[in-house]
Amino acid sequence: MPQLDTSTWFITITSMIMTLFILFQLKISNYSYPASPESTELKTQKHSTPWEMKWTKIYLPLSLPLR
């Protein structure tokens, strides 16, 4: 049974890692990021729901007065 030749593994693995690194760098460089994320202000929108104007109180058994 012949021996496994591992002499080219180092070159193969090194070139694979370098290729993956270059591909990831090219993928990441295509994204455009905002210049300063702190400068953009988010405007909150007020949603009117039918239960906002109503006031209800829920009585817990422990909050009832002692008899």
mmCIF file of the N, C-alpha and C atoms, coordinates in Angstrom:
data_MODEL
# 
_entry.id   MODEL 
# 
loop_
_atom_site.group_PDB 
_atom_site.id 
_atom_site.type_symbol 
_atom_site.label_atom_id 
_atom_site.label_alt_id 
_atom_site.label_comp_id 
_atom_site.label_asym_id 
_atom_site.label_entity_id 
_atom_site.label_seq_id 
_atom_site.pdbx_PDB_ins_code 
_atom_site.Cartn_x 
_atom_site.Cartn_y 
_atom_site.Cartn_z 
_atom_site.occupancy 
_atom_site.B_iso_or_equiv 
_atom_site.pdbx_formal_charge 
_atom_site.auth_seq_id 
_atom_site.auth_comp_id 
_atom_site.auth_asym_id 
_atom_site.auth_atom_id 
_atom_site.pdbx_PDB_model_num 
ATOM 1   N N  . MET A 1 1  ? 0.841   -1.185 0.000  1.00 0.00 ? 1  MET A N  1 
ATOM 2   C CA . MET A 1 1  ? 0.000   0.000  0.000  1.00 0.00 ? 1  MET A CA 1 
ATOM 3   C C  . MET A 1 1  ? 0.887   1.251  0.000  1.00 0.00 ? 1  MET A C  1 
ATOM 4   N N  . PRO A 1 2  ? 0.672   2.152  -0.951 1.00 0.00 ? 2  PRO A N  1 
ATOM 5   C CA . PRO A 1 2  ? 1.583   3.312  -1.054 1.00 0.00 ? 2  PRO A CA 1 
ATOM 6   C C  . PRO A 1 2  ? 1.347   4.325  0.072  1.00 0.00 ? 2  PRO A C  1 
ATOM 7   N N  . GLN A 1 3  ? 2.403   5.047  0.353  1.00 0.00 ? 3  GLN A N  1 
ATOM 8   C CA . GLN A 1 3  ? 2.335   6.096  1.378  1.00 0.00 ? 3  GLN A CA 1 
ATOM 9   C C  . GLN A 1 3  ? 1.648   7.340  0.800  1.00 0.00 ? 3  GLN A C  1 
ATOM 10  N N  . LEU A 1 4  ? 0.985   8.091  1.689  1.00 0.00 ? 4  LEU A N  1 
ATOM 11  C CA . LEU A 1 4  ? 0.323   9.324  1.267  1.00 0.00 ? 4  LEU A CA 1 
ATOM 12  C C  . LEU A 1 4  ? 1.362   10.429 1.166  1.00 0.00 ? 4  LEU A C  1 
ATOM 13  N N  . ASP A 1 5  ? 1.410   11.057 0.004  1.00 0.00 ? 5  ASP A N  1 
ATOM 14  C CA . ASP A 1 5  ? 2.379   12.134 -0.215 1.00 0.00 ? 5  ASP A CA 1 
ATOM 15  C C  . ASP A 1 5  ? 1.820   13.439 0.348  1.00 0.00 ? 5  ASP A C  1 
ATOM 16  N N  . THR A 1 6  ? 2.441   13.949 1.404  1.00 0.00 ? 6  THR A N  1 
ATOM 17  C CA . THR A 1 6  ? 1.967   15.182 2.047  1.00 0.00 ? 6  THR A CA 1 
ATOM 18  C C  . THR A 1 6  ? 2.888   16.363 1.777  1.00 0.00 ? 6  THR A C  1 
ATOM 19  N N  . SER A 1 7  ? 3.739   16.252 0.799  1.00 0.00 ? 7  SER A N  1 
ATOM 20  C CA . SER A 1 7  ? 4.706   17.321 0.549  1.00 0.00 ? 7  SER A CA 1 
ATOM 21  C C  . SER A 1 7  ? 4.046   18.588 -0.005 1.00 0.00 ? 7  SER A C  1 
ATOM 22  N N  . THR A 1 8  ? 2.910   18.455 -0.679 1.00 0.00 ? 8  THR A N  1 
ATOM 23  C CA . THR A 1 8  ? 2.281   19.640 -1.277 1.00 0.00 ? 8  THR A CA 1 
ATOM 24  C C  . THR A 1 8  ? 1.165   20.206 -0.400 1.00 0.00 ? 8  THR A C  1 
ATOM 25  N N  . TRP A 1 9  ? 0.930   19.636 0.763  1.00 0.00 ? 9  TRP A N  1 
ATOM 26  C CA . TRP A 1 9  ? -0.172  20.101 1.606  1.00 0.00 ? 9  TRP A CA 1 
ATOM 27  C C  . TRP A 1 9  ? 0.041   21.520 2.111  1.00 0.00 ? 9  TRP A C  1 
ATOM 28  N N  . PHE A 1 10 ? 1.273   21.840 2.473  1.00 0.00 ? 10 PHE A N  1 
ATOM 29  C CA . PHE A 1 10 ? 1.537   23.177 3.000  1.00 0.00 ? 10 PHE A CA 1 
ATOM 30  C C  . PHE A 1 10 ? 1.222   24.246 1.958  1.00 0.00 ? 10 PHE A C  1 
ATOM 31  N N  . ILE A 1 11 ? 1.657   24.046 0.740  1.00 0.00 ? 11 ILE A N  1 
ATOM 32  C CA . ILE A 1 11 ? 1.404   25.018 -0.331 1.00 0.00 ? 11 ILE A CA 1 
ATOM 33  C C  . ILE A 1 11 ? -0.091  25.089 -0.631 1.00 0.00 ? 11 ILE A C  1 
ATOM 34  N N  . THR A 1 12 ? -0.766  23.964 -0.640 1.00 0.00 ? 12 THR A N  1 
ATOM 35  C CA . THR A 1 12 ? -2.205  23.934 -0.930 1.00 0.00 ? 12 THR A CA 1 
ATOM 36  C C  . THR A 1 12 ? -2.996  24.659 0.155  1.00 0.00 ? 12 THR A C  1 
ATOM 37  N N  . ILE A 1 13 ? -2.711  24.372 1.414  1.00 0.00 ? 13 ILE A N  1 
ATOM 38  C CA . ILE A 1 13 ? -3.442  25.003 2.509  1.00 0.00 ? 13 ILE A CA 1 
ATOM 39  C C  . ILE A 1 13 ? -3.134  26.492 2.576  1.00 0.00 ? 13 ILE A C  1 
ATOM 40  N N  . THR A 1 14 ? -1.888  26.867 2.389  1.00 0.00 ? 14 THR A N  1 
ATOM 41  C CA . THR A 1 14 ? -1.512  28.281 2.420  1.00 0.00 ? 14 THR A CA 1 
ATOM 42  C C  . THR A 1 14 ? -2.184  29.053 1.298  1.00 0.00 ? 14 THR A C  1 
ATOM 43  N N  . SER A 1 15 ? -2.198  28.510 0.109  1.00 0.00 ? 15 SER A N  1 
ATOM 44  C CA . SER A 1 15 ? -2.837  29.211 -1.013 1.00 0.00 ? 15 SER A CA 1 
ATOM 45  C C  . SER A 1 15 ? -4.352  29.282 -0.818 1.00 0.00 ? 15 SER A C  1 
ATOM 46  N N  . MET A 1 16 ? -4.950  28.261 -0.206 1.00 0.00 ? 16 MET A N  1 
ATOM 47  C CA . MET A 1 16 ? -6.383  28.286 0.056  1.00 0.00 ? 16 MET A CA 1 
ATOM 48  C C  . MET A 1 16 ? -6.726  29.381 1.063  1.00 0.00 ? 16 MET A C  1 
ATOM 49  N N  . ILE A 1 17 ? -5.934  29.494 2.119  1.00 0.00 ? 17 ILE A N  1 
ATOM 50  C CA . ILE A 1 17 ? -6.184  30.529 3.129  1.00 0.00 ? 17 ILE A CA 1 
ATOM 51  C C  . ILE A 1 17 ? -6.005  31.918 2.533  1.00 0.00 ? 17 ILE A C  1 
ATOM 52  N N  . MET A 1 18 ? -4.989  32.101 1.737  1.00 0.00 ? 18 MET A N  1 
ATOM 53  C CA . MET A 1 18 ? -4.774  33.406 1.100  1.00 0.00 ? 18 MET A CA 1 
ATOM 54  C C  . MET A 1 18 ? -5.909  33.746 0.141  1.00 0.00 ? 18 MET A C  1 
ATOM 55  N N  . THR A 1 19 ? -6.384  32.774 -0.601 1.00 0.00 ? 19 THR A N  1 
ATOM 56  C CA . THR A 1 19 ? -7.487  33.005 -1.534 1.00 0.00 ? 19 THR A CA 1 
ATOM 57  C C  . THR A 1 19 ? -8.761  33.361 -0.790 1.00 0.00 ? 19 THR A C  1 
ATOM 58  N N  . LEU A 1 20 ? -9.056  32.657 0.293  1.00 0.00 ? 20 LEU A N  1 
ATOM 59  C CA . LEU A 1 20 ? -10.235 32.988 1.088  1.00 0.00 ? 20 LEU A CA 1 
ATOM 60  C C  . LEU A 1 20 ? -10.126 34.380 1.688  1.00 0.00 ? 20 LEU A C  1 
ATOM 61  N N  . PHE A 1 21 ? -8.953  34.751 2.166  1.00 0.00 ? 21 PHE A N  1 
ATOM 62  C CA . PHE A 1 21 ? -8.750  36.075 2.723  1.00 0.00 ? 21 PHE A CA 1 
ATOM 63  C C  . PHE A 1 21 ? -8.996  37.159 1.670  1.00 0.00 ? 21 PHE A C  1 
ATOM 64  N N  . ILE A 1 22 ? -8.468  36.953 0.484  1.00 0.00 ? 22 ILE A N  1 
ATOM 65  C CA . ILE A 1 22 ? -8.653  37.935 -0.589 1.00 0.00 ? 22 ILE A CA 1 
ATOM 66  C C  . ILE A 1 22 ? -10.119 38.026 -0.997 1.00 0.00 ? 22 ILE A C  1 
ATOM 67  N N  . LEU A 1 23 ? -10.798 36.898 -1.086 1.00 0.00 ? 23 LEU A N  1 
ATOM 68  C CA . LEU A 1 23 ? -12.216 36.918 -1.453 1.00 0.00 ? 23 LEU A CA 1 
ATOM 69  C C  . LEU A 1 23 ? -13.056 37.639 -0.406 1.00 0.00 ? 23 LEU A C  1 
ATOM 70  N N  . PHE A 1 24 ? -12.779 37.384 0.880  1.00 0.00 ? 24 PHE A N  1 
ATOM 71  C CA . PHE A 1 24 ? -13.519 38.080 1.933  1.00 0.00 ? 24 PHE A CA 1 
ATOM 72  C C  . PHE A 1 24 ? -13.233 39.574 1.910  1.00 0.00 ? 24 PHE A C  1 
ATOM 73  N N  . GLN A 1 25 ? -12.006 39.953 1.651  1.00 0.00 ? 25 GLN A N  1 
ATOM 74  C CA . GLN A 1 25 ? -11.685 41.373 1.579  1.00 0.00 ? 25 GLN A CA 1 
ATOM 75  C C  . GLN A 1 25 ? -12.412 42.040 0.410  1.00 0.00 ? 25 GLN A C  1 
ATOM 76  N N  . LEU A 1 26 ? -12.516 41.351 -0.700 1.00 0.00 ? 26 LEU A N  1 
ATOM 77  C CA . LEU A 1 26 ? -13.236 41.915 -1.841 1.00 0.00 ? 26 LEU A CA 1 
ATOM 78  C C  . LEU A 1 26 ? -14.722 42.024 -1.555 1.00 0.00 ? 26 LEU A C  1 
ATOM 79  N N  . LYS A 1 27 ? -15.287 41.042 -0.861 1.00 0.00 ? 27 LYS A N  1 
ATOM 80  C CA . LYS A 1 27 ? -16.706 41.101 -0.506 1.00 0.00 ? 27 LYS A CA 1 
ATOM 81  C C  . LYS A 1 27 ? -16.983 42.255 0.450  1.00 0.00 ? 27 LYS A C  1 
ATOM 82  N N  . ILE A 1 28 ? -16.130 42.403 1.462  1.00 0.00 ? 28 ILE A N  1 
ATOM 83  C CA . ILE A 1 28 ? -16.338 43.449 2.457  1.00 0.00 ? 28 ILE A CA 1 
ATOM 84  C C  . ILE A 1 28 ? -16.138 44.829 1.857  1.00 0.00 ? 28 ILE A C  1 
ATOM 85  N N  . SER A 1 29 ? -15.222 44.973 0.923  1.00 0.00 ? 29 SER A N  1 
ATOM 86  C CA . SER A 1 29 ? -14.941 46.296 0.358  1.00 0.00 ? 29 SER A CA 1 
ATOM 87  C C  . SER A 1 29 ? -16.088 46.802 -0.510 1.00 0.00 ? 29 SER A C  1 
ATOM 88  N N  . ASN A 1 30 ? -17.013 45.947 -0.914 1.00 0.00 ? 30 ASN A N  1 
ATOM 89  C CA . ASN A 1 30 ? -18.143 46.391 -1.739 1.00 0.00 ? 30 ASN A CA 1 
ATOM 90  C C  . ASN A 1 30 ? -19.237 47.063 -0.926 1.00 0.00 ? 30 ASN A C  1 
ATOM 91  N N  . TYR A 1 31 ? -19.231 46.888 0.403  1.00 0.00 ? 31 TYR A N  1 
ATOM 92  C CA . TYR A 1 31 ? -20.259 47.500 1.244  1.00 0.00 ? 31 TYR A CA 1 
ATOM 93  C C  . TYR A 1 31 ? -19.921 48.965 1.494  1.00 0.00 ? 31 TYR A C  1 
ATOM 94  N N  . SER A 1 32 ? -20.958 49.795 1.542  1.00 0.00 ? 32 SER A N  1 
ATOM 95  C CA . SER A 1 32 ? -20.743 51.205 1.872  1.00 0.00 ? 32 SER A CA 1 
ATOM 96  C C  . SER A 1 32 ? -21.312 51.472 3.253  1.00 0.00 ? 32 SER A C  1 
ATOM 97  N N  . TYR A 1 33 ? -20.474 51.989 4.119  1.00 0.00 ? 33 TYR A N  1 
ATOM 98  C CA . TYR A 1 33 ? -20.868 52.269 5.488  1.00 0.00 ? 33 TYR A CA 1 
ATOM 99  C C  . TYR A 1 33 ? -21.087 53.769 5.657  1.00 0.00 ? 33 TYR A C  1 
ATOM 100 N N  . PRO A 1 34 ? -22.021 54.182 6.525  1.00 0.00 ? 34 PRO A N  1 
ATOM 101 C CA . PRO A 1 34 ? -22.212 55.620 6.745  1.00 0.00 ? 34 PRO A CA 1 
ATOM 102 C C  . PRO A 1 34 ? -20.977 56.235 7.407  1.00 0.00 ? 34 PRO A C  1 
ATOM 103 N N  . ALA A 1 35 ? -20.753 57.522 7.111  1.00 0.00 ? 35 ALA A N  1 
ATOM 104 C CA . ALA A 1 35 ? -19.545 58.183 7.610  1.00 0.00 ? 35 ALA A CA 1 
ATOM 105 C C  . ALA A 1 35 ? -19.553 58.288 9.130  1.00 0.00 ? 35 ALA A C  1 
ATOM 106 N N  . SER A 1 36 ? -20.653 58.780 9.696  1.00 0.00 ? 36 SER A N  1 
ATOM 107 C CA . SER A 1 36 ? -20.732 58.872 11.157 1.00 0.00 ? 36 SER A CA 1 
ATOM 108 C C  . SER A 1 36 ? -22.120 58.426 11.594 1.00 0.00 ? 36 SER A C  1 
ATOM 109 N N  . PRO A 1 37 ? -22.243 57.273 12.174 1.00 0.00 ? 37 PRO A N  1 
ATOM 110 C CA . PRO A 1 37 ? -23.553 56.778 12.574 1.00 0.00 ? 37 PRO A CA 1 
ATOM 111 C C  . PRO A 1 37 ? -24.184 57.595 13.702 1.00 0.00 ? 37 PRO A C  1 
ATOM 112 N N  . GLU A 1 38 ? -23.373 58.327 14.493 1.00 0.00 ? 38 GLU A N  1 
ATOM 113 C CA . GLU A 1 38 ? -23.922 59.106 15.587 1.00 0.00 ? 38 GLU A CA 1 
ATOM 114 C C  . GLU A 1 38 ? -24.690 60.324 15.092 1.00 0.00 ? 38 GLU A C  1 
ATOM 115 N N  . SER A 1 39 ? -24.373 60.810 13.911 1.00 0.00 ? 39 SER A N  1 
ATOM 116 C CA . SER A 1 39 ? -24.995 62.050 13.434 1.00 0.00 ? 39 SER A CA 1 
ATOM 117 C C  . SER A 1 39 ? -26.438 61.846 12.970 1.00 0.00 ? 39 SER A C  1 
ATOM 118 N N  . THR A 1 40 ? -26.801 60.650 12.613 1.00 0.00 ? 40 THR A N  1 
ATOM 119 C CA . THR A 1 40 ? -28.164 60.422 12.150 1.00 0.00 ? 40 THR A CA 1 
ATOM 120 C C  . THR A 1 40 ? -29.089 60.287 13.345 1.00 0.00 ? 40 THR A C  1 
ATOM 121 N N  . GLU A 1 41 ? -30.147 61.088 13.343 1.00 0.00 ? 41 GLU A N  1 
ATOM 122 C CA . GLU A 1 41 ? -31.108 61.050 14.435 1.00 0.00 ? 41 GLU A CA 1 
ATOM 123 C C  . GLU A 1 41 ? -32.339 60.272 13.998 1.00 0.00 ? 41 GLU A C  1 
ATOM 124 N N  . LEU A 1 42 ? -32.788 59.392 14.859 1.00 0.00 ? 42 LEU A N  1 
ATOM 125 C CA . LEU A 1 42 ? -33.975 58.609 14.567 1.00 0.00 ? 42 LEU A CA 1 
ATOM 126 C C  . LEU A 1 42 ? -35.196 59.344 15.091 1.00 0.00 ? 42 LEU A C  1 
ATOM 127 N N  . LYS A 1 43 ? -36.204 59.451 14.268 1.00 0.00 ? 43 LYS A N  1 
ATOM 128 C CA . LYS A 1 43 ? -37.437 60.102 14.684 1.00 0.00 ? 43 LYS A CA 1 
ATOM 129 C C  . LYS A 1 43 ? -38.417 59.030 15.138 1.00 0.00 ? 43 LYS A C  1 
ATOM 130 N N  . THR A 1 44 ? -38.881 59.170 16.359 1.00 0.00 ? 44 THR A N  1 
ATOM 131 C CA . THR A 1 44 ? -39.843 58.202 16.869 1.00 0.00 ? 44 THR A CA 1 
ATOM 132 C C  . THR A 1 44 ? -41.237 58.585 16.406 1.00 0.00 ? 44 THR A C  1 
ATOM 133 N N  . GLN A 1 45 ? -41.964 57.600 15.980 1.00 0.00 ? 45 GLN A N  1 
ATOM 134 C CA . GLN A 1 45 ? -43.322 57.834 15.513 1.00 0.00 ? 45 GLN A CA 1 
ATOM 135 C C  . GLN A 1 45 ? -44.296 57.453 16.603 1.00 0.00 ? 45 GLN A C  1 
ATOM 136 N N  . LYS A 1 46 ? -45.292 58.308 16.795 1.00 0.00 ? 46 LYS A N  1 
ATOM 137 C CA . LYS A 1 46 ? -46.308 58.058 17.810 1.00 0.00 ? 46 LYS A CA 1 
ATOM 138 C C  . LYS A 1 46 ? -47.458 57.309 17.160 1.00 0.00 ? 46 LYS A C  1 
ATOM 139 N N  . HIS A 1 47 ? -47.716 56.110 17.653 1.00 0.00 ? 47 HIS A N  1 
ATOM 140 C CA . HIS A 1 47 ? -48.823 55.321 17.147 1.00 0.00 ? 47 HIS A CA 1 
ATOM 141 C C  . HIS A 1 47 ? -49.979 55.449 18.122 1.00 0.00 ? 47 HIS A C  1 
ATOM 142 N N  . SER A 1 48 ? -51.129 55.786 17.598 1.00 0.00 ? 48 SER A N  1 
ATOM 143 C CA . SER A 1 48 ? -52.272 55.888 18.492 1.00 0.00 ? 48 SER A CA 1 
ATOM 144 C C  . SER A 1 48 ? -52.983 54.541 18.536 1.00 0.00 ? 48 SER A C  1 
ATOM 145 N N  . THR A 1 49 ? -53.120 54.039 19.730 1.00 0.00 ? 49 THR A N  1 
ATOM 146 C CA . THR A 1 49 ? -53.806 52.773 19.932 1.00 0.00 ? 49 THR A CA 1 
ATOM 147 C C  . THR A 1 49 ? -55.061 53.034 20.751 1.00 0.00 ? 49 THR A C  1 
ATOM 148 N N  . PRO A 1 50 ? -56.078 52.232 20.597 1.00 0.00 ? 50 PRO A N  1 
ATOM 149 C CA . PRO A 1 50 ? -57.342 52.525 21.284 1.00 0.00 ? 50 PRO A CA 1 
ATOM 150 C C  . PRO A 1 50 ? -57.245 52.432 22.804 1.00 0.00 ? 50 PRO A C  1 
ATOM 151 N N  . TRP A 1 51 ? -56.252 51.742 23.341 1.00 0.00 ? 51 TRP A N  1 
ATOM 152 C CA . TRP A 1 51 ? -56.176 51.607 24.787 1.00 0.00 ? 51 TRP A CA 1 
ATOM 153 C C  . TRP A 1 51 ? -55.292 52.666 25.445 1.00 0.00 ? 51 TRP A C  1 
ATOM 154 N N  . GLU A 1 52 ? -54.737 53.600 24.657 1.00 0.00 ? 52 GLU A N  1 
ATOM 155 C CA . GLU A 1 52 ? -53.880 54.615 25.251 1.00 0.00 ? 52 GLU A CA 1 
ATOM 156 C C  . GLU A 1 52 ? -54.667 55.598 26.119 1.00 0.00 ? 52 GLU A C  1 
ATOM 157 N N  . MET A 1 53 ? -55.900 55.941 25.734 1.00 0.00 ? 53 MET A N  1 
ATOM 158 C CA . MET A 1 53 ? -56.667 56.932 26.466 1.00 0.00 ? 53 MET A CA 1 
ATOM 159 C C  . MET A 1 53 ? -57.375 56.329 27.671 1.00 0.00 ? 53 MET A C  1 
ATOM 160 N N  . LYS A 1 54 ? -57.449 55.031 27.756 1.00 0.00 ? 54 LYS A N  1 
ATOM 161 C CA . LYS A 1 54 ? -58.139 54.391 28.857 1.00 0.00 ? 54 LYS A CA 1 
ATOM 162 C C  . LYS A 1 54 ? -57.159 54.130 29.997 1.00 0.00 ? 54 LYS A C  1 
ATOM 163 N N  . TRP A 1 55 ? -57.694 54.159 31.224 1.00 0.00 ? 55 TRP A N  1 
ATOM 164 C CA . TRP A 1 55 ? -56.869 53.886 32.382 1.00 0.00 ? 55 TRP A CA 1 
ATOM 165 C C  . TRP A 1 55 ? -57.511 52.752 33.154 1.00 0.00 ? 55 TRP A C  1 
ATOM 166 N N  . THR A 1 56 ? -56.747 51.726 33.332 1.00 0.00 ? 56 THR A N  1 
ATOM 167 C CA . THR A 1 56 ? -57.266 50.592 34.083 1.00 0.00 ? 56 THR A CA 1 
ATOM 168 C C  . THR A 1 56 ? -56.277 50.259 35.180 1.00 0.00 ? 56 THR A C  1 
ATOM 169 N N  . LYS A 1 57 ? -56.793 49.728 36.264 1.00 0.00 ? 57 LYS A N  1 
ATOM 170 C CA . LYS A 1 57 ? -55.923 49.324 37.360 1.00 0.00 ? 57 LYS A CA 1 
ATOM 171 C C  . LYS A 1 57 ? -56.189 47.861 37.646 1.00 0.00 ? 57 LYS A C  1 
ATOM 172 N N  . ILE A 1 58 ? -55.131 47.121 37.762 1.00 0.00 ? 58 ILE A N  1 
ATOM 173 C CA . ILE A 1 58 ? -55.250 45.708 38.053 1.00 0.00 ? 58 ILE A CA 1 
ATOM 174 C C  . ILE A 1 58 ? -54.898 45.520 39.514 1.00 0.00 ? 58 ILE A C  1 
ATOM 175 N N  . TYR A 1 59 ? -55.792 44.934 40.260 1.00 0.00 ? 59 TYR A N  1 
ATOM 176 C CA . TYR A 1 59 ? -55.565 44.696 41.682 1.00 0.00 ? 59 TYR A CA 1 
ATOM 177 C C  . TYR A 1 59 ? -54.984 43.303 41.879 1.00 0.00 ? 59 TYR A C  1 
ATOM 178 N N  . LEU A 1 60 ? -53.825 43.272 42.453 1.00 0.00 ? 60 LEU A N  1 
ATOM 179 C CA . LEU A 1 60 ? -53.204 41.993 42.776 1.00 0.00 ? 60 LEU A CA 1 
ATOM 180 C C  . LEU A 1 60 ? -53.729 41.540 44.141 1.00 0.00 ? 60 LEU A C  1 
ATOM 181 N N  . PRO A 1 61 ? -53.815 40.269 44.371 1.00 0.00 ? 61 PRO A N  1 
ATOM 182 C CA . PRO A 1 61 ? -54.299 39.810 45.675 1.00 0.00 ? 61 PRO A CA 1 
ATOM 183 C C  . PRO A 1 61 ? -53.452 40.303 46.842 1.00 0.00 ? 61 PRO A C  1 
ATOM 184 N N  . LEU A 1 62 ? -52.166 40.470 46.651 1.00 0.00 ? 62 LEU A N  1 
ATOM 185 C CA . LEU A 1 62 ? -51.297 40.911 47.738 1.00 0.00 ? 62 LEU A CA 1 
ATOM 186 C C  . LEU A 1 62 ? -51.396 42.413 47.990 1.00 0.00 ? 62 LEU A C  1 
ATOM 187 N N  . SER A 1 63 ? -51.884 43.188 47.006 1.00 0.00 ? 63 SER A N  1 
ATOM 188 C CA . SER A 1 63 ? -51.973 44.628 47.188 1.00 0.00 ? 63 SER A CA 1 
ATOM 189 C C  . SER A 1 63 ? -53.309 45.068 47.769 1.00 0.00 ? 63 SER A C  1 
ATOM 190 N N  . LEU A 1 64 ? -54.221 44.143 47.990 1.00 0.00 ? 64 LEU A N  1 
ATOM 191 C CA . LEU A 1 64 ? -55.501 44.521 48.586 1.00 0.00 ? 64 LEU A CA 1 
ATOM 192 C C  . LEU A 1 64 ? -55.306 44.849 50.065 1.00 0.00 ? 64 LEU A C  1 
ATOM 193 N N  . PRO A 1 65 ? -56.118 45.733 50.614 1.00 0.00 ? 65 PRO A N  1 
ATOM 194 C CA . PRO A 1 65 ? -55.949 46.078 52.038 1.00 0.00 ? 65 PRO A CA 1 
ATOM 195 C C  . PRO A 1 65 ? -56.274 44.890 52.949 1.00 0.00 ? 65 PRO A C  1 
ATOM 196 N N  . LEU A 1 66 ? -55.630 44.875 54.089 1.00 0.00 ? 66 LEU A N  1 
ATOM 197 C CA . LEU A 1 66 ? -55.841 43.790 55.047 1.00 0.00 ? 66 LEU A CA 1 
ATOM 198 C C  . LEU A 1 66 ? -57.188 43.929 55.726 1.00 0.00 ? 66 LEU A C  1 
ATOM 199 N N  . ARG A 1 67 ? -57.837 42.829 56.039 1.00 0.00 ? 67 ARG A N  1 
ATOM 200 C CA . ARG A 1 67 ? -59.151 42.878 56.699 1.00 0.00 ? 67 ARG A CA 1 
ATOM 201 C C  . ARG A 1 67 ? -59.023 42.682 58.168 1.00 0.00 ? 67 ARG A C  1 
# 
